[in-house]
């Protein structure tokens, strides 16, 4: 449905900017928008909340994707159809290495496809890799803000409640930094469409250490993690000005 009004996001050409920040949580759309100026709600439907804003003169769109690769894929397909060229996921993630602490930030260079959505698009052996330009922009923003980040490969999984000790141990041994639920789909679709995508996520639990994600961001996450969600947003917005 390229060029038409999209059935889930309810947007059409001219409604969005060429770059989109794509958190999972609709509530985080508002949090990102609070750092910006000239905010405007474009559309709201189901798990999708679309807001346009300006940050330091750069026009951008913020769109929630919901939980998991299927809903994230719908968001990417429909945003790409109406003119978005660069996607940056701003989310949370569970660490898979003991030295990564709750509240740390991870910039993903690639994502293992432990989910089912991308298998409908291509062979599972084709890698889901972030755009180098987006990764570099996030790294530069971290350096400019004197922030330390972890950079490397992560896992995208479908089954939040079925990540067994065996899964976690295998991912840890493979050197995967952390696990979340959307990045592989985001990276795969962007590459296939000739677009750019990256991801920066705040660690809200460590599966190796047995610390789990809390019920709500404000009430349950450790203070360091709460602060780092905001700092990850700041880094992403600073990076966006260079893309």
Secondary structure, 3 states (H helix, E strand, C coil): CCCCCCCCCCCCCCCCCCEEECCCCHHHHHHHHCCCEEEEEEEEECCEEEEEEEECCEEEEEECCCCCHHHHHHHHHHHHHCCCCEEEEEEEEEECCCCCCCCCEEEEEEEEEECCCHHHCCCCCCCEECCHHHHHHHHHHHHHCCCCCEEEEEEEECCHHHCCHHHHHHHHHCCCCEEECCHHHHHHHHHHCCCEEEEEEEEEEECCCCECCCCCHHHHCCHHHHHHHHHHHHHHHHHHCCC
